[in-house]
Amino acid sequence: MSLRVLGIDPGLTRCGVGVVDVTSARKATLVHFGVIRTPPDMPLEKRLLVIGTAITALIEEHSPDSVALERVFAQHNLSTVMGVAQASGVALQAAAAGGLSVGLHTPSEVKAAVTGYGSAEKKQVGLMVAKILGLDEVPTPADAADALALAICHAWRLPTAPAVGASLARPAGAAASVGLTPAQQAWRNAEKSVADRRLGP
Protein backbone atom coordinates (compact mmCIF):
# COMPACT_ATOMS: atom_id res chain seq x y z
CA MET A 1 0.00 0.00 0.00
CA SER A 2 1.32 3.47 -0.85
CA LEU A 3 0.50 7.07 -0.02
CA ARG A 4 0.23 9.64 -2.83
CA VAL A 5 1.19 13.20 -1.93
CA LEU A 6 0.98 16.38 -3.98
CA GLY A 7 3.75 18.78 -2.98
CA ILE A 8 3.34 22.49 -3.75
CA ASP A 9 6.12 25.09 -3.60
CA PRO A 10 3.93 28.22 -3.76
CA GLY A 11 4.74 31.30 -5.81
CA LEU A 12 3.00 33.66 -8.18
CA THR A 13 5.45 33.63 -11.09
CA ARG A 14 6.51 30.00 -10.59
CA CYS A 15 4.52 27.55 -8.47
CA GLY A 16 6.32 24.22 -8.25
CA VAL A 17 4.27 21.04 -8.09
CA GLY A 18 5.26 17.42 -7.63
CA VAL A 19 3.43 14.16 -6.99
CA VAL A 20 5.05 11.10 -5.40
CA ASP A 21 3.92 7.68 -4.23
CA VAL A 22 5.52 6.53 -0.97
CA THR A 23 5.24 3.03 0.46
CA SER A 24 5.10 2.11 4.14
CA ALA A 25 8.79 1.17 3.79
CA ARG A 26 9.49 4.83 2.84
CA LYS A 27 10.30 4.04 -0.79
CA ALA A 28 9.34 7.02 -2.96
CA THR A 29 8.39 6.89 -6.64
CA LEU A 30 7.93 9.82 -8.98
CA VAL A 31 4.46 10.32 -10.46
CA HIS A 32 4.58 13.87 -11.85
CA PHE A 33 6.37 17.18 -11.52
CA GLY A 34 6.19 20.59 -13.14
CA VAL A 35 5.74 24.32 -12.66
CA ILE A 36 2.63 26.49 -12.94
CA ARG A 37 3.69 29.84 -14.43
CA THR A 38 1.90 33.19 -14.58
CA PRO A 39 3.25 36.41 -16.16
CA PRO A 40 3.95 39.35 -13.82
CA ASP A 41 1.90 41.71 -15.99
CA MET A 42 -1.27 39.63 -15.60
CA PRO A 43 -3.83 40.99 -13.09
CA LEU A 44 -3.39 39.40 -9.68
CA GLU A 45 -6.84 37.85 -9.56
CA LYS A 46 -6.26 36.16 -12.91
CA ARG A 47 -2.85 34.87 -11.84
CA LEU A 48 -4.44 33.30 -8.77
CA LEU A 49 -7.20 31.83 -10.91
CA VAL A 50 -4.63 30.20 -13.21
CA ILE A 51 -2.77 28.70 -10.24
CA GLY A 52 -5.92 27.49 -8.52
CA THR A 53 -7.33 25.97 -11.70
CA ALA A 54 -4.06 24.16 -12.44
CA ILE A 55 -3.81 22.75 -8.91
CA THR A 56 -7.42 21.59 -9.05
CA ALA A 57 -6.70 19.87 -12.37
CA LEU A 58 -3.67 18.12 -10.83
CA ILE A 59 -5.78 16.90 -7.91
CA GLU A 60 -8.43 15.57 -10.28
CA GLU A 61 -5.85 13.89 -12.53
CA HIS A 62 -3.60 12.29 -9.91
CA SER A 63 -5.99 11.81 -6.95
CA PRO A 64 -3.48 12.46 -4.14
CA ASP A 65 -4.23 11.33 -0.59
CA SER A 66 -2.92 14.58 0.88
CA VAL A 67 -1.17 17.83 0.03
CA ALA A 68 2.15 19.18 1.31
CA LEU A 69 2.68 22.92 1.22
CA GLU A 70 5.61 25.11 2.21
CA ARG A 71 4.81 27.11 5.34
CA VAL A 72 4.91 30.84 4.67
CA PHE A 73 7.54 32.59 6.76
CA ALA A 74 8.79 36.19 7.03
CA GLN A 75 11.22 37.36 4.37
CA HIS A 76 13.00 40.66 3.79
CA ASN A 77 11.22 41.09 0.45
CA LEU A 78 7.61 41.89 1.40
CA SER A 79 6.29 41.59 -2.16
CA THR A 80 7.77 38.10 -2.45
CA VAL A 81 6.26 36.83 0.79
CA MET A 82 2.89 38.36 -0.15
CA GLY A 83 2.93 36.51 -3.47
CA VAL A 84 3.83 33.26 -1.74
CA ALA A 85 1.06 33.78 0.82
CA GLN A 86 -1.50 34.49 -1.90
CA ALA A 87 -0.52 31.41 -3.89
CA SER A 88 -0.58 29.36 -0.68
CA GLY A 89 -4.13 30.49 0.02
CA VAL A 90 -5.25 29.34 -3.41
CA ALA A 91 -3.52 25.98 -2.90
CA LEU A 92 -5.17 25.54 0.50
CA GLN A 93 -8.58 26.31 -0.99
CA ALA A 94 -8.06 23.83 -3.83
CA ALA A 95 -7.02 21.12 -1.37
CA ALA A 96 -10.00 21.80 0.89
CA ALA A 97 -12.36 21.74 -2.08
CA GLY A 98 -10.95 18.33 -2.96
CA GLY A 99 -11.48 17.06 0.59
CA LEU A 100 -7.74 16.69 1.18
CA SER A 101 -5.74 17.29 4.35
CA VAL A 102 -2.78 19.66 4.11
CA GLY A 103 0.60 19.46 5.83
CA LEU A 104 2.60 22.69 6.22
CA HIS A 105 6.39 22.34 6.37
CA THR A 106 9.17 24.88 6.78
CA PRO A 107 12.11 24.89 4.35
CA SER A 108 14.51 23.74 7.09
CA GLU A 109 12.17 20.89 8.00
CA VAL A 110 12.08 19.74 4.37
CA LYS A 111 15.86 20.02 4.03
CA ALA A 112 16.36 17.93 7.17
CA ALA A 113 13.95 15.30 5.89
CA VAL A 114 15.59 14.73 2.51
CA THR A 115 19.26 15.50 3.28
CA GLY A 116 19.57 14.99 7.02
CA TYR A 117 20.74 18.61 7.37
CA GLY A 118 18.35 21.51 7.99
CA SER A 119 20.66 24.11 6.44
CA ALA A 120 21.41 22.22 3.23
CA GLU A 121 21.78 24.22 0.02
CA LYS A 122 19.10 24.08 -2.67
CA LYS A 123 21.47 22.11 -4.94
CA GLN A 124 21.92 19.43 -2.27
CA VAL A 125 18.16 19.13 -1.88
CA GLY A 126 17.74 18.64 -5.62
CA LEU A 127 20.45 15.99 -5.74
CA MET A 128 18.90 14.07 -2.84
CA VAL A 129 15.44 14.28 -4.38
CA ALA A 130 16.84 12.72 -7.56
CA LYS A 131 18.60 10.01 -5.54
CA ILE A 132 15.55 9.21 -3.41
CA LEU A 133 13.34 8.95 -6.49
CA GLY A 134 15.92 7.00 -8.50
CA LEU A 135 16.21 9.66 -11.20
CA ASP A 136 19.22 10.14 -13.47
CA GLU A 137 18.90 13.93 -13.34
CA VAL A 138 17.71 16.52 -10.85
CA PRO A 139 14.14 17.65 -11.66
CA THR A 140 14.09 21.16 -13.09
CA PRO A 141 13.39 23.92 -12.51
CA ALA A 142 14.31 24.10 -8.82
CA ASP A 143 10.72 24.95 -7.88
CA ALA A 144 9.64 21.50 -9.08
CA ALA A 145 12.42 19.78 -7.14
CA ASP A 146 11.39 21.71 -4.02
CA ALA A 147 7.78 20.60 -4.49
CA LEU A 148 8.90 16.96 -4.71
CA ALA A 149 11.01 17.42 -1.57
CA LEU A 150 7.93 18.76 0.22
CA ALA A 151 5.89 15.74 -0.86
CA ILE A 152 8.60 13.32 0.28
CA CYS A 153 9.00 15.09 3.63
CA HIS A 154 5.26 15.00 4.26
CA ALA A 155 4.92 11.33 3.36
CA TRP A 156 7.84 10.30 5.56
CA ARG A 157 6.26 12.08 8.52
CA LEU A 158 2.92 10.30 8.19
CA PRO A 159 2.25 6.87 9.77
CA THR A 160 1.60 5.03 6.49
CA ALA A 161 1.59 1.68 8.29
CA PRO A 162 1.42 0.50 11.93
CA ALA A 163 4.99 -0.75 11.69
CA VAL A 164 6.29 2.76 11.16
CA GLY A 165 5.20 4.01 14.56
CA ALA A 166 6.45 0.83 16.19
CA SER A 167 9.85 1.24 14.55
CA LEU A 168 10.50 4.41 16.53
CA ALA A 169 11.01 2.28 19.62
CA ARG A 170 13.80 0.30 17.95
CA PRO A 171 17.44 1.38 18.26
CA ALA A 172 18.91 3.22 15.29
CA GLY A 173 20.28 0.74 12.78
CA ALA A 174 17.97 -2.08 13.85
CA ALA A 175 16.70 -4.57 11.30
CA ALA A 176 13.55 -2.58 10.55
CA SER A 177 15.74 0.24 9.19
CA VAL A 178 17.46 -1.89 6.57
CA GLY A 179 17.11 -0.40 3.10
CA LEU A 180 16.67 3.21 4.21
CA THR A 181 18.74 5.93 2.59
CA PRO A 182 21.04 7.93 4.91
CA ALA A 183 18.58 10.83 4.80
CA GLN A 184 15.67 8.55 5.70
CA GLN A 185 17.68 7.05 8.56
CA ALA A 186 18.64 10.52 9.83
CA TRP A 187 14.99 11.57 9.76
CA ARG A 188 13.86 8.41 11.54
CA ASN A 189 16.53 8.92 14.20
CA ALA A 190 15.33 12.51 14.67
CA GLU A 191 11.74 11.27 15.05
CA LYS A 192 12.88 8.77 17.68
CA SER A 193 14.75 11.49 19.56
CA VAL A 194 11.65 13.67 19.69
CA ALA A 195 9.51 10.72 20.79
CA ASP A 196 12.01 9.87 23.55
CA ARG A 197 11.98 13.45 24.87
CA ARG A 198 8.19 13.44 24.98
CA LEU A 199 8.13 10.18 26.94
CA GLY A 200 10.69 11.51 29.42
CA PRO A 201 12.59 9.41 31.99
C-alpha positions as YAML, in Angstrom:
chain: A
units: angstrom
residues:
- id: 1
  name: MET
  ca: [0.00, 0.00, 0.00]
- id: 2
  name: SER
  ca: [1.32, 3.47, -0.85]
- id: 3
  name: LEU
  ca: [0.50, 7.07, -0.02]
- id: 4
  name: ARG
  ca: [0.23, 9.64, -2.83]
- id: 5
  name: VAL
  ca: [1.19, 13.20, -1.93]
- id: 6
  name: LEU
  ca: [0.98, 16.38, -3.98]
- id: 7
  name: GLY
  ca: [3.75, 18.78, -2.98]
- id: 8
  name: ILE
  ca: [3.34, 22.49, -3.75]
- id: 9
  name: ASP
  ca: [6.12, 25.09, -3.60]
- id: 10
  name: PRO
  ca: [3.93, 28.22, -3.76]
- id: 11
  name: GLY
  ca: [4.74, 31.30, -5.81]
- id: 12
  name: LEU
  ca: [3.00, 33.66, -8.18]
- id: 13
  name: THR
  ca: [5.45, 33.63, -11.09]
- id: 14
  name: ARG
  ca: [6.51, 30.00, -10.59]
- id: 15
  name: CYS
  ca: [4.52, 27.55, -8.47]
- id: 16
  name: GLY
  ca: [6.32, 24.22, -8.25]
- id: 17
  name: VAL
  ca: [4.27, 21.04, -8.09]
- id: 18
  name: GLY
  ca: [5.26, 17.42, -7.63]
- id: 19
  name: VAL
  ca: [3.43, 14.16, -6.99]
- id: 20
  name: VAL
  ca: [5.05, 11.10, -5.40]
- id: 21
  name: ASP
  ca: [3.92, 7.68, -4.23]
- id: 22
  name: VAL
  ca: [5.52, 6.53, -0.97]
- id: 23
  name: THR
  ca: [5.24, 3.03, 0.46]
- id: 24
  name: SER
  ca: [5.10, 2.11, 4.14]
- id: 25
  name: ALA
  ca: [8.79, 1.17, 3.79]
- id: 26
  name: ARG
  ca: [9.49, 4.83, 2.84]
- id: 27
  name: LYS
  ca: [10.30, 4.04, -0.79]
- id: 28
  name: ALA
  ca: [9.34, 7.02, -2.96]
- id: 29
  name: THR
  ca: [8.39, 6.89, -6.64]
- id: 30
  name: LEU
  ca: [7.93, 9.82, -8.98]
- id: 31
  name: VAL
  ca: [4.46, 10.32, -10.46]
- id: 32
  name: HIS
  ca: [4.58, 13.87, -11.85]
- id: 33
  name: PHE
  ca: [6.37, 17.18, -11.52]
- id: 34
  name: GLY
  ca: [6.19, 20.59, -13.14]
- id: 35
  name: VAL
  ca: [5.74, 24.32, -12.66]
- id: 36
  name: ILE
  ca: [2.63, 26.49, -12.94]
- id: 37
  name: ARG
  ca: [3.69, 29.84, -14.43]
- id: 38
  name: THR
  ca: [1.90, 33.19, -14.58]
- id: 39
  name: PRO
  ca: [3.25, 36.41, -16.16]
- id: 40
  name: PRO
  ca: [3.95, 39.35, -13.82]
- id: 41
  name: ASP
  ca: [1.90, 41.71, -15.99]
- id: 42
  name: MET
  ca: [-1.27, 39.63, -15.60]
- id: 43
  name: PRO
  ca: [-3.83, 40.99, -13.09]
- id: 44
  name: LEU
  ca: [-3.39, 39.40, -9.68]
- id: 45
  name: GLU
  ca: [-6.84, 37.85, -9.56]
- id: 46
  name: LYS
  ca: [-6.26, 36.16, -12.91]
- id: 47
  name: ARG
  ca: [-2.85, 34.87, -11.84]
- id: 48
  name: LEU
  ca: [-4.44, 33.30, -8.77]
- id: 49
  name: LEU
  ca: [-7.20, 31.83, -10.91]
- id: 50
  name: VAL
  ca: [-4.63, 30.20, -13.21]
- id: 51
  name: ILE
  ca: [-2.77, 28.70, -10.24]
- id: 52
  name: GLY
  ca: [-5.92, 27.49, -8.52]
- id: 53
  name: THR
  ca: [-7.33, 25.97, -11.70]
- id: 54
  name: ALA
  ca: [-4.06, 24.16, -12.44]
- id: 55
  name: ILE
  ca: [-3.81, 22.75, -8.91]
- id: 56
  name: THR
  ca: [-7.42, 21.59, -9.05]
- id: 57
  name: ALA
  ca: [-6.70, 19.87, -12.37]
- id: 58
  name: LEU
  ca: [-3.67, 18.12, -10.83]
- id: 59
  name: ILE
  ca: [-5.78, 16.90, -7.91]
- id: 60
  name: GLU
  ca: [-8.43, 15.57, -10.28]
- id: 61
  name: GLU
  ca: [-5.85, 13.89, -12.53]
- id: 62
  name: HIS
  ca: [-3.60, 12.29, -9.91]
- id: 63
  name: SER
  ca: [-5.99, 11.81, -6.95]
- id: 64
  name: PRO
  ca: [-3.48, 12.46, -4.14]
- id: 65
  name: ASP
  ca: [-4.23, 11.33, -0.59]
- id: 66
  name: SER
  ca: [-2.92, 14.58, 0.88]
- id: 67
  name: VAL
  ca: [-1.17, 17.83, 0.03]
- id: 68
  name: ALA
  ca: [2.15, 19.18, 1.31]
- id: 69
  name: LEU
  ca: [2.68, 22.92, 1.22]
- id: 70
  name: GLU
  ca: [5.61, 25.11, 2.21]
- id: 71
  name: ARG
  ca: [4.81, 27.11, 5.34]
- id: 72
  name: VAL
  ca: [4.91, 30.84, 4.67]
- id: 73
  name: PHE
  ca: [7.54, 32.59, 6.76]
- id: 74
  name: ALA
  ca: [8.79, 36.19, 7.03]
- id: 75
  name: GLN
  ca: [11.22, 37.36, 4.37]
- id: 76
  name: HIS
  ca: [13.00, 40.66, 3.79]
- id: 77
  name: ASN
  ca: [11.22, 41.09, 0.45]
- id: 78
  name: LEU
  ca: [7.61, 41.89, 1.40]
- id: 79
  name: SER
  ca: [6.29, 41.59, -2.16]
- id: 80
  name: THR
  ca: [7.77, 38.10, -2.45]
- id: 81
  name: VAL
  ca: [6.26, 36.83, 0.79]
- id: 82
  name: MET
  ca: [2.89, 38.36, -0.15]
- id: 83
  name: GLY
  ca: [2.93, 36.51, -3.47]
- id: 84
  name: VAL
  ca: [3.83, 33.26, -1.74]
- id: 85
  name: ALA
  ca: [1.06, 33.78, 0.82]
- id: 86
  name: GLN
  ca: [-1.50, 34.49, -1.90]
- id: 87
  name: ALA
  ca: [-0.52, 31.41, -3.89]
- id: 88
  name: SER
  ca: [-0.58, 29.36, -0.68]
- id: 89
  name: GLY
  ca: [-4.13, 30.49, 0.02]
- id: 90
  name: VAL
  ca: [-5.25, 29.34, -3.41]
- id: 91
  name: ALA
  ca: [-3.52, 25.98, -2.90]
- id: 92
  name: LEU
  ca: [-5.17, 25.54, 0.50]
- id: 93
  name: GLN
  ca: [-8.58, 26.31, -0.99]
- id: 94
  name: ALA
  ca: [-8.06, 23.83, -3.83]
- id: 95
  name: ALA
  ca: [-7.02, 21.12, -1.37]
- id: 96
  name: ALA
  ca: [-10.00, 21.80, 0.89]
- id: 97
  name: ALA
  ca: [-12.36, 21.74, -2.08]
- id: 98
  name: GLY
  ca: [-10.95, 18.33, -2.96]
- id: 99
  name: GLY
  ca: [-11.48, 17.06, 0.59]
- id: 100
  name: LEU
  ca: [-7.74, 16.69, 1.18]
- id: 101
  name: SER
  ca: [-5.74, 17.29, 4.35]
- id: 102
  name: VAL
  ca: [-2.78, 19.66, 4.11]
- id: 103
  name: GLY
  ca: [0.60, 19.46, 5.83]
- id: 104
  name: LEU
  ca: [2.60, 22.69, 6.22]
- id: 105
  name: HIS
  ca: [6.39, 22.34, 6.37]
- id: 106
  name: THR
  ca: [9.17, 24.88, 6.78]
- id: 107
  name: PRO
  ca: [12.11, 24.89, 4.35]
- id: 108
  name: SER
  ca: [14.51, 23.74, 7.09]
- id: 109
  name: GLU
  ca: [12.17, 20.89, 8.00]
- id: 110
  name: VAL
  ca: [12.08, 19.74, 4.37]
- id: 111
  name: LYS
  ca: [15.86, 20.02, 4.03]
- id: 112
  name: ALA
  ca: [16.36, 17.93, 7.17]
- id: 113
  name: ALA
  ca: [13.95, 15.30, 5.89]
- id: 114
  name: VAL
  ca: [15.59, 14.73, 2.51]
- id: 115
  name: THR
  ca: [19.26, 15.50, 3.28]
- id: 116
  name: GLY
  ca: [19.57, 14.99, 7.02]
- id: 117
  name: TYR
  ca: [20.74, 18.61, 7.37]
- id: 118
  name: GLY
  ca: [18.35, 21.51, 7.99]
- id: 119
  name: SER
  ca: [20.66, 24.11, 6.44]
- id: 120
  name: ALA
  ca: [21.41, 22.22, 3.23]
- id: 121
  name: GLU
  ca: [21.78, 24.22, 0.02]
- id: 122
  name: LYS
  ca: [19.10, 24.08, -2.67]
- id: 123
  name: LYS
  ca: [21.47, 22.11, -4.94]
- id: 124
  name: GLN
  ca: [21.92, 19.43, -2.27]
- id: 125
  name: VAL
  ca: [18.16, 19.13, -1.88]
- id: 126
  name: GLY
  ca: [17.74, 18.64, -5.62]
- id: 127
  name: LEU
  ca: [20.45, 15.99, -5.74]
- id: 128
  name: MET
  ca: [18.90, 14.07, -2.84]
- id: 129
  name: VAL
  ca: [15.44, 14.28, -4.38]
- id: 130
  name: ALA
  ca: [16.84, 12.72, -7.56]
- id: 131
  name: LYS
  ca: [18.60, 10.01, -5.54]
- id: 132
  name: ILE
  ca: [15.55, 9.21, -3.41]
- id: 133
  name: LEU
  ca: [13.34, 8.95, -6.49]
- id: 134
  name: GLY
  ca: [15.92, 7.00, -8.50]
- id: 135
  name: LEU
  ca: [16.21, 9.66, -11.20]
- id: 136
  name: ASP
  ca: [19.22, 10.14, -13.47]
- id: 137
  name: GLU
  ca: [18.90, 13.93, -13.34]
- id: 138
  name: VAL
  ca: [17.71, 16.52, -10.85]
- id: 139
  name: PRO
  ca: [14.14, 17.65, -11.66]
- id: 140
  name: THR
  ca: [14.09, 21.16, -13.09]
- id: 141
  name: PRO
  ca: [13.39, 23.92, -12.51]
- id: 142
  name: ALA
  ca: [14.31, 24.10, -8.82]
- id: 143
  name: ASP
  ca: [10.72, 24.95, -7.88]
- id: 144
  name: ALA
  ca: [9.64, 21.50, -9.08]
- id: 145
  name: ALA
  ca: [12.42, 19.78, -7.14]
- id: 146
  name: ASP
  ca: [11.39, 21.71, -4.02]
- id: 147
  name: ALA
  ca: [7.78, 20.60, -4.49]
- id: 148
  name: LEU
  ca: [8.90, 16.96, -4.71]
- id: 149
  name: ALA
  ca: [11.01, 17.42, -1.57]
- id: 150
  name: LEU
  ca: [7.93, 18.76, 0.22]
- id: 151
  name: ALA
  ca: [5.89, 15.74, -0.86]
- id: 152
  name: ILE
  ca: [8.60, 13.32, 0.28]
- id: 153
  name: CYS
  ca: [9.00, 15.09, 3.63]
- id: 154
  name: HIS
  ca: [5.26, 15.00, 4.26]
- id: 155
  name: ALA
  ca: [4.92, 11.33, 3.36]
- id: 156
  name: TRP
  ca: [7.84, 10.30, 5.56]
- id: 157
  name: ARG
  ca: [6.26, 12.08, 8.52]
- id: 158
  name: LEU
  ca: [2.92, 10.30, 8.19]
- id: 159
  name: PRO
  ca: [2.25, 6.87, 9.77]
- id: 160
  name: THR
  ca: [1.60, 5.03, 6.49]
- id: 161
  name: ALA
  ca: [1.59, 1.68, 8.29]
- id: 162
  name: PRO
  ca: [1.42, 0.50, 11.93]
- id: 163
  name: ALA
  ca: [4.99, -0.75, 11.69]
- id: 164
  name: VAL
  ca: [6.29, 2.76, 11.16]
- id: 165
  name: GLY
  ca: [5.20, 4.01, 14.56]
- id: 166
  name: ALA
  ca: [6.45, 0.83, 16.19]
- id: 167
  name: SER
  ca: [9.85, 1.24, 14.55]
- id: 168
  name: LEU
  ca: [10.50, 4.41, 16.53]
- id: 169
  name: ALA
  ca: [11.01, 2.28, 19.62]
- id: 170
  name: ARG
  ca: [13.80, 0.30, 17.95]
- id: 171
  name: PRO
  ca: [17.44, 1.38, 18.26]
- id: 172
  name: ALA
  ca: [18.91, 3.22, 15.29]
- id: 173
  name: GLY
  ca: [20.28, 0.74, 12.78]
- id: 174
  name: ALA
  ca: [17.97, -2.08, 13.85]
- id: 175
  name: ALA
  ca: [16.70, -4.57, 11.30]
- id: 176
  name: ALA
  ca: [13.55, -2.58, 10.55]
- id: 177
  name: SER
  ca: [15.74, 0.24, 9.19]
- id: 178
  name: VAL
  ca: [17.46, -1.89, 6.57]
- id: 179
  name: GLY
  ca: [17.11, -0.40, 3.10]
- id: 180
  name: LEU
  ca: [16.67, 3.21, 4.21]
- id: 181
  name: THR
  ca: [18.74, 5.93, 2.59]
- id: 182
  name: PRO
  ca: [21.04, 7.93, 4.91]
- id: 183
  name: ALA
  ca: [18.58, 10.83, 4.80]
- id: 184
  name: GLN
  ca: [15.67, 8.55, 5.70]
- id: 185
  name: GLN
  ca: [17.68, 7.05, 8.56]
- id: 186
  name: ALA
  ca: [18.64, 10.52, 9.83]
- id: 187
  name: TRP
  ca: [14.99, 11.57, 9.76]
- id: 188
  name: ARG
  ca: [13.86, 8.41, 11.54]
- id: 189
  name: ASN
  ca: [16.53, 8.92, 14.20]
- id: 190
  name: ALA
  ca: [15.33, 12.51, 14.67]
- id: 191
  name: GLU
  ca: [11.74, 11.27, 15.05]
- id: 192
  name: LYS
  ca: [12.88, 8.77, 17.68]
- id: 193
  name: SER
  ca: [14.75, 11.49, 19.56]
- id: 194
  name: VAL
  ca: [11.65, 13.67, 19.69]
- id: 195
  name: ALA
  ca: [9.51, 10.72, 20.79]
- id: 196
  name: ASP
  ca: [12.01, 9.87, 23.55]
- id: 197
  name: ARG
  ca: [11.98, 13.45, 24.87]
- id: 198
  name: ARG
  ca: [8.19, 13.44, 24.98]
- id: 199
  name: LEU
  ca: [8.13, 10.18, 26.94]
- id: 200
  name: GLY
  ca: [10.69, 11.51, 29.42]
- id: 201
  name: PRO
  ca: [12.59, 9.41, 31.99]
...
